[in-house]
């Protein structure tokens, strides 16, 4: 039998160790619970969208410390575009950055951003998206469907990559062209005599190589990083529209965050948006240079054919965007803002 003093001393030591371990576990548990993961998904890499994500991560970290852990998953690491759209809508992915066209399946009003012939230049589009009242409206567009906008910005003008050069409007005839799943890309290709093929971006390279498609609509900052010049060389700068990208988060996830983290996310998104036009323009210049350095061609239609195409497509775009009342409302507001900030 242990002496009473020794027994009490051992019991005190054991009690101290238990309290110490409990304290350590409490600190560790509290730290884990306090840190929220924000997975940020993208279908692309080394482009305007990826740069936006990297700048967002760098800017928000000093503000939130360990309260938010940003994890960037570019190049469709979290699935093809339709799966990522579903993921952010359901909340299995906290955020997704994408051209607005790919959110039309969730909220049809995003179609308005595919407007043809509305923007006179990238600078004009940037003025529209930077307008305080319009930006607020644009970011709120998906909230009723569970998507909260954090950023919206200029991505790049639309070009067409093709295995065989498209130097005239007649060259579109019969070609199978990958498009975004939007009538504002599908119907224009039909009007030019091409066969539009909606397809997830992750499937495009293989489809181009095996002949499933003859070309695709995209932005040059996407084509160059993915080395599409290995599959086809000619790019034609048709620019019928300008791609708008947006960063959306799952609204229910966002609403559950501490108020200071919510504020940091919103304000950081606005900060990166203000920087976006500059780095987007720079990336486009570098992408064009890298494209030609790797044997690619950059072509343009004649001024007469370009003007004809734009005039015809503007009429078509107006009709398409007026078919649904809710889309027409957004399109009309976009046009009013574009006219105001010319």
C-alpha positions in Angstrom: 0.0 0.0 0.0 1.4 3.4 -1.0 2.0 6.0 1.6 -0.8 8.7 1.8 1.6 11.5 0.8 2.9 9.7 -2.2 -0.6 8.7 -3.3 -1.8 12.3 -3.1 1.3 13.5 -5.0 0.7 10.9 -7.8 -2.9 11.8 -8.0 -2.1 15.6 -8.2 0.4 14.9 -11.0 -2.1 12.8 -12.9 -4.7 15.5 -12.4 -2.3 18.2 -13.7 -1.4 16.1 -16.8 -5.0 15.5 -17.5 -5.8 19.2 -17.3 -2.8 20.1 -19.4 -3.7 17.6 -22.1 -7.3 18.7 -22.1 -6.2 22.3 -22.5 -3.9 21.4 -25.4 -6.7 19.4 -27.1 -9.1 22.3 -26.5 -6.7 24.8 -28.2 -6.1 22.4 -31.1 -9.9 21.7 -31.5 -10.7 25.4 -31.3 -8.1 26.2 -34.0 -9.4 23.6 -36.3 -13.0 24.7 -35.8 -12.1 28.3 -36.3 -10.4 27.7 -39.6 -12.8 27.5 -42.6 -11.6 26.1 -45.9 -12.6 28.0 -49.1 -12.0 25.8 -52.1 -11.8 28.0 -55.2 -12.3 26.1 -58.4 -11.6 26.9 -62.0 -11.6 25.1 -65.3 -8.6 27.1 -66.6 -5.0 27.7 -65.5 -2.4 30.4 -66.0 -5.0 32.7 -67.4 -7.1 35.7 -66.2 -9.2 33.7 -63.9 -6.3 31.8 -62.3 -4.5 35.2 -61.8 -7.7 36.6 -60.1 -7.7 33.6 -57.7 -4.0 34.0 -56.8 -4.4 37.7 -56.1 -7.5 37.1 -54.0 -5.6 34.5 -51.9 -2.6 36.8 -51.4 -4.8 39.8 -50.5 -7.2 38.1 -48.1 -4.6 36.1 -46.1 -3.3 39.1 -44.0 -6.9 40.1 -43.2 -8.3 36.8 -41.9 -5.2 35.0 -40.7 -6.1 31.4 -39.7 -9.9 32.0 -39.9 -10.0 31.2 -43.6 -7.8 28.8 -45.6 -8.0 29.4 -49.3 -7.3 26.4 -51.6 -7.1 27.0 -55.3 -8.0 24.2 -57.7 -7.4 25.2 -61.3 -7.6 23.1 -64.6 -10.8 21.3 -63.6 -9.2 19.5 -60.7 -12.6 19.4 -59.0 -14.4 18.1 -62.0 -15.7 19.3 -65.4 -17.5 22.6 -65.6 -21.1 21.2 -65.1 -20.0 19.4 -62.0 -18.3 22.5 -60.6 -21.4 24.5 -61.3 -23.5 21.9 -59.4 -20.9 21.9 -56.6 -21.0 25.6 -55.9 -24.8 25.6 -56.1 -25.1 22.7 -53.7 -22.2 23.9 -51.4 -19.8 21.0 -51.9 -17.5 23.5 -53.5 -17.3 26.9 -51.7 -16.5 29.0 -54.8 -16.2 28.8 -58.5 -14.7 31.3 -61.0 -16.1 31.0 -64.6 -17.4 32.8 -67.6 -20.9 33.8 -66.9 -22.2 31.6 -69.7 -21.7 28.5 -67.7 -24.0 29.7 -64.9 -27.0 30.1 -67.2 -28.1 26.5 -66.3 -28.6 27.8 -62.7 -29.8 31.3 -63.4 -31.0 32.2 -67.0 -30.4 36.0 -66.4 -26.6 35.4 -66.7 -27.3 35.2 -70.4 -27.4 38.9 -70.6 -23.5 39.0 -70.4 -23.3 37.2 -73.7 -24.6 40.3 -75.4 -23.4 40.7 -79.0 -22.4 44.1 -80.3 -23.0 46.0 -77.1 -19.5 46.7 -76.0 -17.4 48.9 -78.3 -14.1 47.7 -76.7 -12.7 45.9 -73.6 -12.3 49.4 -72.0 -16.1 50.0 -72.6 -17.0 46.7 -70.9 -14.7 47.5 -68.0 -16.5 50.8 -67.4 -19.8 49.0 -67.3 -18.6 46.4 -64.8 -16.9 49.1 -62.7 -20.1 51.2 -62.4 -21.0 50.9 -58.7 -24.8 50.5 -59.2 -24.5 48.0 -62.0 -21.8 46.0 -60.3 -24.0 45.6 -57.2 -26.8 44.4 -59.5 -24.6 42.0 -61.4 -23.1 40.4 -58.3 -26.6 39.8 -56.8 -27.9 38.1 -60.0 -27.6 34.6 -58.7 -28.6 35.0 -55.1 -32.1 33.7 -55.4 -30.5 30.4 -56.7 -27.9 30.2 -53.9 -25.0 31.9 -55.7 -23.5 35.1 -54.2 -21.3 37.1 -56.5 -17.9 38.2 -55.1 -16.2 39.4 -58.3 -17.1 40.2 -61.9 -14.5 41.3 -64.5 -13.3 41.4 -68.1 -11.8 38.2 -69.3 -11.0 38.4 -73.0 -12.6 39.0 -76.4 -13.9 35.9 -78.2 -11.7 34.4 -80.9 -12.1 31.2 -83.0 -9.4 28.6 -83.2 -9.7 26.2 -86.1 -7.7 23.5 -87.8 -8.0 25.2 -91.1 -7.8 29.0 -91.3 -11.0 31.1 -91.1 -10.1 34.2 -93.1 -13.6 34.9 -94.5 -17.2 34.4 -93.3 -17.6 31.7 -95.9 -14.9 29.7 -94.2 -17.3 29.0 -91.2 -19.5 26.8 -93.5 -19.7 23.2 -92.3 -17.2 23.5 -89.5 -18.0 21.9 -86.1 -17.2 24.7 -83.5 -17.2 24.1 -79.8 -19.2 26.8 -78.0 -20.3 27.8 -74.5 -23.7 26.3 -73.7 -25.5 29.6 -74.5 -27.8 30.6 -77.3 -25.7 33.7 -77.7 -22.8 31.5 -79.0 -24.9 28.6 -80.4 -27.2 30.7 -82.7 -24.5 33.0 -84.1 -22.5 29.9 -85.3 -25.6 28.5 -86.9 -26.1 31.9 -88.7 -22.6 31.7 -90.1 -23.1 28.2 -91.4 -21.2 26.3 -88.7 -22.4 23.5 -86.5 -22.1 24.6 -82.8 -21.1 21.9 -80.3 -21.6 22.8 -76.6 -18.8 21.0 -74.7 -17.1 21.2 -71.3 -13.6 22.8 -71.6 -11.8 19.7 -70.2 -13.0 17.7 -73.2 -12.1 20.1 -75.9 -8.4 19.3 -76.6 -9.1 15.6 -77.2 -12.2 16.5 -79.3 -10.0 18.8 -81.5 -7.3 16.2 -81.9 -9.6 13.4 -82.8 -11.8 15.4 -85.2 -14.9 15.5 -83.1 -14.7 19.3 -83.6 -13.0 21.5 -86.1 -12.4 24.5 -83.8 -13.7 26.4 -80.8 -14.7 29.7 -79.5 -12.5 30.9 -76.6 -10.2 33.6 -75.4 -6.5 33.6 -76.4 -5.4 33.7 -72.7 -7.0 30.3 -72.3 -5.8 28.8 -75.6 -2.1 29.6 -75.1 -1.5 28.2 -71.6 -3.1 24.9 -72.6 -0.9 24.8 -75.7 -3.7 24.5 -78.1 -1.2 25.5 -80.8 -0.1 21.8 -80.7 -3.5 20.8 -82.1 -4.3 23.8 -84.4 -2.5 26.9 -85.5 -4.9 29.5 -86.9 -6.8 31.9 -84.6 -9.2 34.5 -86.0 -10.0 37.6 -83.9 -13.7 37.8 -84.7 -14.6 39.4 -81.3 -18.4 39.1 -81.6 -18.6 39.4 -77.8 -16.4 39.8 -74.8 -16.1 37.1 -72.2 -17.2 38.2 -68.7 -16.0 36.1 -65.8 -17.4 36.0 -62.3 -16.5 34.5 -58.9 -19.5 33.1 -57.1 -19.7 31.5 -53.7 -22.3 29.3 -52.2 -24.6 31.8 -50.4 -25.5 29.5 -47.5 -21.8 28.8 -46.8 -21.1 32.5 -47.0 -24.0 33.5 -44.7 -22.6 31.1 -42.1 -19.2 32.8 -41.9 -18.3 35.4 -39.1 -19.2 38.9 -40.1 -15.5 40.0 -40.3 -14.7 37.2 -42.7 -17.7 38.0 -44.9 -16.5 41.6 -45.1 -13.0 40.6 -45.9 -14.2 38.3 -48.8 -16.5 41.0 -50.3 -13.9 43.8 -50.0 -11.0 41.6 -51.3 -13.2 40.6 -54.3 -13.8 44.3 -55.1 -10.1 45.0 -54.8 -9.0 42.3 -57.2 -11.8 43.4 -59.6 -10.2 46.8 -59.7 -6.9 45.2 -60.7 -8.4 42.8 -63.2 -8.5 44.8 -66.3 -4.8 45.7 -66.1 -3.6 42.2 -65.7 -6.1 40.8 -68.2 -4.9 43.1 -70.9 -1.3 42.2 -70.1 -2.0 38.5 -70.2 -3.7 38.9 -73.6 -0.7 40.6 -75.0 1.6 37.9 -73.6 -0.7 35.2 -74.8 -0.7 36.6 -78.4 3.1 36.8 -78.4 3.5 33.2 -77.1 0.9 32.0 -79.6 2.8 33.3 -82.6 6.2 32.3 -81.0 4.9 28.7 -81.0 4.0 28.7 -84.7 0.4 29.9 -84.3 -1.3 32.4 -86.6 -3.5 35.4 -85.7 -5.9 36.3 -88.5 -8.7 38.9 -88.9 -11.7 39.2 -91.2 -11.7 42.1 -93.7 -13.1 45.3 -92.2 -16.2 45.0 -94.4 -16.9 41.4 -93.4 -16.3 42.1 -89.7 -18.7 45.0 -89.8 -21.3 42.9 -91.6 -21.0 40.1 -89.1 -21.3 42.4 -86.1 -24.3 44.2 -87.5 -26.1 40.9 -88.2 -25.2 39.4 -84.9 -26.4 42.4 -82.9 -29.8 42.1 -84.4 -29.8 38.3 -83.7 -28.5 38.9 -80.1 -31.3 41.4 -79.4 -33.9 39.0 -80.5 -32.5 36.1 -78.5 -32.1 38.1 -75.3 -35.7 39.3 -75.5 -37.3 35.9 -75.6 -37.5 35.5 -71.8 -38.8 38.4 -69.8 -36.4 38.1 -66.9 -33.4 38.0 -69.3 -34.7 40.9 -71.3 -34.9 43.0 -68.1 -31.2 42.3 -67.4 -30.2 42.9 -71.0 -32.0 46.2 -71.1 -30.3 47.3 -67.9 -26.9 46.3 -69.3 -27.5 48.3 -72.5 -28.7 51.3 -70.5 -25.5 51.2 -68.4 -23.4 50.7 -71.5 -25.0 53.7 -73.2 -24.5 55.8 -70.0 -20.7 55.0 -69.6 -19.7 55.3 -73.3 
